[in-house]
Amino acid sequence: MREPYVRQLKLGPMDNFVYLVGPQASDEVVVVDPAWDVEAIAQAVAQDGKRVVGAFVSHCHFDHINGLPDLLAKWDVPVYAQREEVQFSPELRELSGALRPVGPGEEIRVGAQAFQALHTPGHTPGSHCLLAGDALVSGDTVFINGCGRCDFNGGSPEEMYRSLSQVLAKVPDTAKLYPGHDYADVPVASMETVRQKNPYFAFDNVDAFVAFRMRPRK
């Protein structure tokens, strides 16, 4: 797998990670989950000599999309969101002309390279991850040591189990996980390390996973 260009930006009061992702040999990038500080995003784009050609929304929660209006005012680019998330989210539907709904496994071209949108419901019905070469940008589907909550509106622990045990199981161990929040002692880890240490990858049946994921929060 090719190693892409990935720039990780920690922004906002909720330890969000916003990403610039594109081919190494191109100046074209998509902004993954534009939120909190579009000016900081623009500064990073300029510093690295990049050009924004799109936005990729992992899911519709406010802390991942609140920068979209400012981003679209600065750059007239398409916004890629999963079809089920568009149906679920009135905020995304307000984007109208900029919106590009995508299906499971659909390719998103950035420069000469094709990245893949992996539908990973569980946190929300249309959560999806961006697989860009050997980088998995996961939003709130999976973190270095955890996975997204499933007790919010639209959440499903059963779907989350399938997303982790089936969809993300196909992502190679050598791929690097770039999560949606800085919730661990490291900001990036290999999928091999994540599978070894993240407790949500340890379950071999959905009932045990659901019981653990939905245990009372302290």
N, C-alpha and C positions, 0 to 999 in steps of 0.2 A: 504494500500500500504506500502511496505517496504521502510524504509529510507536508501538510499545508502550512500556510502562514496563519497563525492564530495569535491575536493580542487579547489578553485578558485584562479587563478594567473593573476594579472594585468600586462600586458607586452606590450612594444612597444610604439611608439609615438601617436597612435590613440586610446588610452585607451581600447585596446582589453582585453577581458577576455579569457584566455585559461583554460581548465578544465581537471582535472584527475577525472575519474568517474569509480566506480566499486562497487561490493557488499561489505557491511560492514565486512562480515566474511571472506573475501578473500584478498590476496595480489595482485590480478590481476586488472588492470585498463586499460581503453582506454584513450587516449589523445584526447580531443575534440578541433579542430581547432588549431593545433600546428603552432605557428608563433613567429617570432621576436627573441626569446631567448631560444633555445633548451637546453642550459646549465642550465638555471634557471629551466626549466621543469625537467631536470635530477636530479638536486639538490632536488627539492620537492619530486620526486619519491623516492630518497634515504632516505630523512629525514623521510618519512612516512612508510618506509619499504615496498614499493609497487613494482610491476613488470609490465612493459608495455607490453600488449598483442595485442594492436591494436590502430589505429587512426580513429577518426570519423570526417569527414569534413562536416560542416553544409552547405557550399557553396564554390564556387571556387574563390572568390575575394582574391587578393594578400595578404591583411592584415590578412587573416585567414589561408592561406596555405603556406606562405613563409618559414616556418620551416620544411616542409615535407622532403626535401632532407637531411638535417642534422639529422632529426629524424630517417629516414630510414637507414642512415649510422650507427647510433648508435644501433638501434633495428630493426631486420628483422621481421616486423609485417605487417598484412594486413591493408589496408586503405579502410574504408567503405565510399562510396559516393553514392548519389542517381543516379539512372540510367539516368534520364533526364539531370542531371548536368554533367555526364560523356560525354554525347552526345554534350552538350553545350560547354564544356571546353576542349580545346586542352592541357592545362596545366595538367589537371587530366589524360588525356589519355596517357601522357608521362610516367605515373607511371607504366603502363603496368602490369608486373607480380605482383606487390604489390596491385593492385586495386581490390576491391571487390564491384562491383555495387550491390545496394540493391533497392528493390521496396517499394511502399507505405505500411506501416504497418509491414514490414518484421522484424523479430527478429534478434537481434545481441546478441550472448551469450558472457558473460564476467564471467568467473568462472562458478558457478552453476546457475547464474541468467540470465534471458532473458530480455534484454532491447528492446525497440521498436523504429523504425525509422518512424517518422510521416512526410509524404511528405507535405510541406507547401510552394508551389510556390507563387511568388509575387515579392520578391526581385530579385530572379533569377528563371529560370524554374525548377531547381532541388534542391532548398533550402529544407532542412529537419531538423527537431528537434529530439533530442534524449530524449525519455521518459524513465527514469531510476527509477523505483519504483515511489516515490513521488517527483522526481526531473525532471523538464522540462528544458533541455539545448537548447536554442532557436536560437543561432547564430544571424543573422540579421533579422529573421522573426519578432520577437516582442521584445521590450525592456520594462523596467518597466513603462515608461510613453509614449512610442511611438511604431512605427513599422518601418521596413526597407523601404528605398526609393524604389520607383517603376519607376523612370525615367531613370535608367541606362539600358544598353543593356540587353535584356532578362527580364526586369521587367514588371509587369502587375498589376495595382491597382485592377482590377476585380478579378484576381487570389488571390491577397492578402486578399481581402474581404472574399472570400470563405475560405481561410486558417484560418483566425481568427474566422469567424462566424460559420464555420462548423467543420473543423478538430480540432482546439484547443478548441472549445466549449465542446468537450468530455473529456477534461482534468479536473480532479476534482478541486474544489475550494481550497482544502487543499494542492494541489501540490505546490512546490516552483519553481518560475521562476528564472533561471540562464541565463541572457542575454549575448550576444556576445560583448557588450561594456559597459563601466561604464559611462552611460549617465544620471544617476538619482542621487537623494540624498541618496539612499540606493543601495547596490549592489545586493540584493536578496529580493524578495517579494513573498507572497502567490498569487496564481492565483485569489483568491477572491479579494484581494486588487487591483491587476492589473486590473481586470474587472471593479471594481468600479471607479478607478481613471484614467486609460488610455483612452484618448478620442477616440481612434480607435476602442474600443469595444462598443461605444455608438450608432452606426448606425444600423438601422434596414432595410436599403435598400442599394443596391450596388451603385446607382447613387449618393446619398449623400456622401457615403464613398469616391468614386472616386473624387468628386469635392473637398472634404476636403484634401485628400491625395495629390492631384495634384495641389493644390493651388500654386500660385507663391511663390517661396522662397525669403525671404528678404535678 
